[in-house]
C-alpha cells in the first residue's frame, strides 16, 4: 500500500509484550506506513505506569490510562487515587480504557460498574475526555454516562450494530473503528461506519489484537496496519483515503487535544 498523508493510530497497546519486545521495529514500520503518531492505552495502574514510561522515551506516542472492566476484579479502590495522580503526567491525554464488558464477564457487573462510575466521577472532576470499552452493554454504558453530562466518551474498538452506533452518537459521544470493518462478512459494521459523522469518527488497530484484511492471518497486529482500516472507511464514505487520514488526524486533535486541529 503506497505511503499517504500522516496518520494516527488512536488506540493500541504498545506495552503488551508482543509489541513492546520489538518496539523499535514496530515504530519503524509505523513510520514507514505513514503512521507517525499513536495513542497507547493503559488498562491498570501498573500498565498505566508502563505506558507513561514508554511515552517519555517516544515523543510520537501519548497514552490514555484507566482501569479496564475486564481487569477491574484485580483492582482495588486504592488504585483510583493513584490513577488520578497519574492523570497529571504530560503524556496522558485521556482517562480510560474504562467501561462495561458483558461478553466475557471476567469481573462481575457490580465491580465493573463500581470502577466505571469512580472513573467517570474523576473525569468530571478533572474535565477529562474518556476512552470507553463497551461490549454487549451499550444501554447500561450510556445510562451511566448520562449521570455525568459533562463527560464525553470515545467508544473504542466498536463492535456493535448500526442501531448501537446511532444511540452512542445521539448521546453526543464518538466512535472508533478497528480492522474488524475490513472483514468480508461485516456489512453491518460498515453500515455503522456509513452512519457515523466524519467529525466524530476515528480509526485504530487495538494492536496487538484484530489484524485487518488482507493480513488477518498475522497474529500480532500493529499500528502500521491502521492504514487498511482507513482504506475501508474511505470506500464506505466514497472519498479519497487521504481525506480519511486528514479527518481522523484532525479528530484525534479535537478529542484528545494532541496536535493542531
C-alpha positions as CSV (number, residue, x, y, z in Angstrom):
1,X,0.0,0.0,0.0
2,X,1.6,3.4,-1.0
3,X,2.6,6.0,1.6
4,X,-0.1,8.5,2.3
5,X,-0.7,11.6,4.5
6,X,0.4,11.2,8.1
7,X,-1.9,9.2,10.3
8,X,-2.6,8.5,13.9
9,X,-3.4,5.1,15.4
10,X,-5.9,6.3,18.1
11,X,-5.8,3.1,20.2
12,X,-3.1,0.4,20.6
13,X,-1.4,-1.4,23.4
14,X,2.3,-0.9,23.0
15,X,3.1,-2.1,26.5
16,X,1.8,-5.6,25.5
17,X,4.9,-7.9,25.4
18,X,4.1,-8.9,21.8
19,X,4.7,-5.3,20.7
20,X,7.0,-4.0,23.5
21,X,9.6,-6.6,22.9
22,X,10.0,-5.5,19.3
23,X,9.1,-1.8,19.8
24,X,11.8,-0.2,17.7
25,X,10.8,-2.3,14.7
26,X,7.1,-1.6,15.4
27,X,7.6,2.1,15.5
28,X,9.8,2.0,12.3
29,X,7.2,0.1,10.4
30,X,4.5,2.5,11.5
31,X,6.6,5.5,10.4
32,X,7.2,3.8,7.0
33,X,3.5,3.3,6.6
34,X,2.8,7.0,7.3
35,X,1.5,6.3,10.9
36,X,3.5,9.0,12.6
37,X,1.7,9.1,16.0
38,X,-0.2,6.7,18.2
39,X,-2.0,6.6,21.5
40,X,-1.2,3.6,23.7
41,X,-3.7,2.6,26.3
42,X,-3.1,1.5,29.9
43,X,-5.6,-0.9,31.4
44,X,-4.5,-1.0,35.1
45,X,-2.4,1.2,37.4
46,X,0.7,-0.9,36.6
47,X,0.1,-0.8,32.9
48,X,-0.6,2.9,33.1
49,X,2.8,3.5,34.7
50,X,4.5,1.4,32.0
51,X,2.6,3.4,29.3
52,X,3.8,6.7,30.7
53,X,7.4,5.5,30.8
54,X,7.1,4.4,27.2
55,X,5.8,7.8,26.2
56,X,8.6,9.6,27.9
57,X,11.1,7.8,25.6
58,X,9.0,8.2,22.4
59,X,7.6,11.6,21.7
60,X,5.4,10.3,18.9
61,X,3.4,8.3,21.5
62,X,0.8,9.6,24.0
63,X,-1.3,7.5,26.4
64,X,-4.8,7.1,27.8
65,X,-4.8,5.3,31.2
66,X,-7.6,3.7,33.2
67,X,-8.9,0.5,34.8
68,X,-10.3,-1.8,32.1
69,X,-13.6,-3.5,33.1
70,X,-12.1,-7.0,32.4
71,X,-9.3,-6.3,34.9
72,X,-11.4,-4.4,37.5
73,X,-11.7,-7.6,39.7
74,X,-7.9,-7.4,40.1
75,X,-8.0,-3.7,41.1
76,X,-8.8,-2.1,44.4
77,X,-10.3,1.2,45.3
78,X,-6.9,2.3,46.5
79,X,-5.9,2.3,42.8
80,X,-8.3,5.2,42.0
81,X,-6.3,8.0,43.7
82,X,-3.1,6.6,42.2
83,X,-4.8,6.8,38.8
84,X,-5.9,10.3,39.5
85,X,-2.3,11.4,40.3
86,X,-1.0,9.8,37.1
87,X,-3.5,11.9,35.0
88,X,-1.3,15.0,35.5
89,X,1.6,13.5,33.6
90,X,2.0,15.5,30.3
91,X,2.0,12.3,28.3
92,X,-1.6,11.4,29.4
93,X,-4.3,12.7,27.0
94,X,-7.4,10.9,28.4
95,X,-8.8,8.7,31.1
96,X,-9.6,5.1,30.3
97,X,-9.9,2.4,29.0
98,X,-12.9,2.0,31.2
99,X,-16.4,0.8,30.8
100,X,-18.5,-2.4,30.8
101,X,-18.0,-5.8,29.2
102,X,-20.9,-8.2,29.3
103,X,-19.3,-10.6,26.8
104,X,-16.5,-12.1,28.9
105,X,-17.7,-11.2,32.4
106,X,-14.2,-11.7,33.8
107,X,-15.3,-9.3,36.5
108,X,-18.8,-9.3,37.9
109,X,-21.1,-6.5,36.8
110,X,-21.3,-4.8,40.1
111,X,-17.5,-4.5,40.3
112,X,-17.3,-3.2,36.7
113,X,-19.9,-0.5,37.4
114,X,-18.1,0.5,40.6
115,X,-14.9,1.2,38.8
116,X,-16.6,2.7,35.8
117,X,-18.5,5.2,38.0
118,X,-15.4,6.1,40.0
119,X,-13.5,6.9,36.8
120,X,-16.4,8.9,35.4
121,X,-16.5,10.9,38.5
122,X,-12.8,11.5,38.2
123,X,-13.2,12.6,34.6
124,X,-16.0,15.0,35.5
125,X,-13.8,16.5,38.3
126,X,-10.7,16.8,36.1
127,X,-12.7,17.7,32.9
128,X,-11.1,14.8,31.0
129,X,-12.3,13.0,27.9
130,X,-12.8,9.3,28.4
131,X,-12.0,6.2,26.4
132,X,-14.8,3.7,26.6
133,X,-14.7,-0.1,26.4
134,X,-18.2,-1.3,25.7
135,X,-19.1,-4.8,24.7
136,X,-22.7,-6.0,24.7
137,X,-23.5,-3.3,27.2
138,X,-24.5,-0.2,25.2
139,X,-27.7,0.7,27.1
140,X,-26.1,0.3,30.6
141,X,-22.9,2.2,29.4
142,X,-25.0,5.1,28.1
143,X,-27.1,5.1,31.2
144,X,-24.0,5.6,33.5
145,X,-22.5,8.2,31.2
146,X,-25.8,10.1,31.3
147,X,-25.1,10.7,35.0
148,X,-22.1,12.7,34.1
149,X,-23.3,15.1,31.3
150,X,-20.1,17.0,31.1
151,X,-18.1,13.9,30.2
152,X,-17.6,12.9,26.5
153,X,-16.7,9.4,25.6
154,X,-14.7,7.8,22.7
155,X,-16.2,4.3,22.2
156,X,-13.1,2.3,21.1
157,X,-13.0,-0.8,19.0
158,X,-16.7,-0.5,18.2
159,X,-18.2,-4.0,17.7
160,X,-21.9,-3.2,17.7
161,X,-24.9,-2.7,15.4
162,X,-25.9,0.3,13.4
163,X,-28.6,1.0,16.0
164,X,-26.0,0.9,18.8
165,X,-23.9,3.4,16.8
166,X,-26.8,5.7,16.4
167,X,-27.6,5.5,20.2
168,X,-24.0,6.4,21.0
169,X,-23.9,9.3,18.5
170,X,-27.3,10.6,19.7
171,X,-25.9,10.8,23.2
172,X,-23.0,13.0,21.9
173,X,-20.2,10.5,22.0
174,X,-17.6,9.4,19.4
175,X,-16.8,6.1,17.8
176,X,-13.5,4.4,16.7
177,X,-13.3,1.5,14.3
178,X,-10.7,-1.2,14.0
179,X,-9.7,-3.7,11.3
180,X,-12.9,-5.6,12.1
181,X,-14.6,-3.4,9.5
182,X,-12.3,-5.0,6.9
183,X,-13.7,-8.5,7.4
184,X,-15.7,-9.7,4.5
185,X,-18.9,-10.6,6.4
186,X,-19.1,-7.4,8.4
187,X,-21.5,-5.4,6.3
188,X,-23.5,-4.3,9.4
189,X,-20.4,-2.8,10.9
190,X,-19.6,-1.0,7.7
191,X,-23.2,0.3,7.8
192,X,-22.4,1.7,11.2
193,X,-19.4,3.5,9.6
194,X,-21.7,4.9,7.0
195,X,-23.9,6.4,9.7
196,X,-21.0,7.9,11.7
197,X,-20.4,11.6,11.0
198,X,-16.9,12.4,9.7
199,X,-16.3,14.8,12.6
200,X,-16.8,12.0,15.2
201,X,-15.0,9.0,13.8
202,X,-11.5,7.7,14.5
203,X,-9.6,4.7,13.3
204,X,-7.4,2.4,15.4
205,X,-5.7,-1.0,15.4
206,X,-6.3,-2.2,19.0
207,X,-2.9,-3.8,18.4
208,X,-1.8,-6.4,19.1
209,X,-5.4,-7.6,18.5
210,X,-7.7,-7.7,15.5
211,X,-5.4,-7.7,12.5
212,X,-7.2,-6.4,9.4
213,X,-7.8,-8.0,6.0
214,X,-5.7,-8.7,3.9
215,X,-3.4,-9.6,6.9
216,X,-5.9,-11.2,9.1
217,X,-3.7,-14.3,9.5
218,X,-1.0,-12.1,11.0
219,X,-1.5,-12.9,14.7
220,X,0.1,-9.8,16.1
221,X,-1.5,-6.6,14.8
222,X,0.5,-3.3,15.0
223,X,0.0,0.4,14.3
224,X,1.3,0.3,10.7
225,X,-1.8,-1.7,9.7
226,X,-4.3,1.0,10.6
227,X,-4.0,2.1,7.0
228,X,-6.2,-0.8,6.0
229,X,-9.0,0.3,8.3
230,X,-8.8,3.9,6.9
231,X,-9.0,2.5,3.4
232,X,-12.3,0.7,4.1
233,X,-13.7,3.9,5.8
234,X,-12.8,5.8,2.6
235,X,-14.6,3.2,0.4
236,X,-17.7,3.3,2.6
237,X,-17.8,7.1,2.5
238,X,-16.9,7.3,-1.1
239,X,-13.9,9.6,-0.6
240,X,-10.2,9.5,-1.1
241,X,-8.3,7.8,1.6
242,X,-6.2,10.9,2.1
243,X,-9.3,12.7,3.2
244,X,-10.0,10.0,5.8
245,X,-6.4,10.4,7.0
246,X,-6.9,14.2,7.3
247,X,-10.2,14.0,9.1
248,X,-9.3,11.3,11.6
249,X,-6.0,13.0,12.4
250,X,-7.9,16.2,13.0
251,X,-10.5,14.4,15.1
252,X,-7.7,13.0,17.4
253,X,-6.5,16.6,17.9
254,X,-10.0,17.8,18.7
255,X,-10.9,14.9,21.1
256,X,-7.6,14.4,22.9
257,X,-6.1,17.9,22.5
258,X,-3.0,16.5,20.9
259,X,-1.8,18.3,17.8
260,X,-3.2,21.2,15.9
261,X,-6.8,20.7,14.7
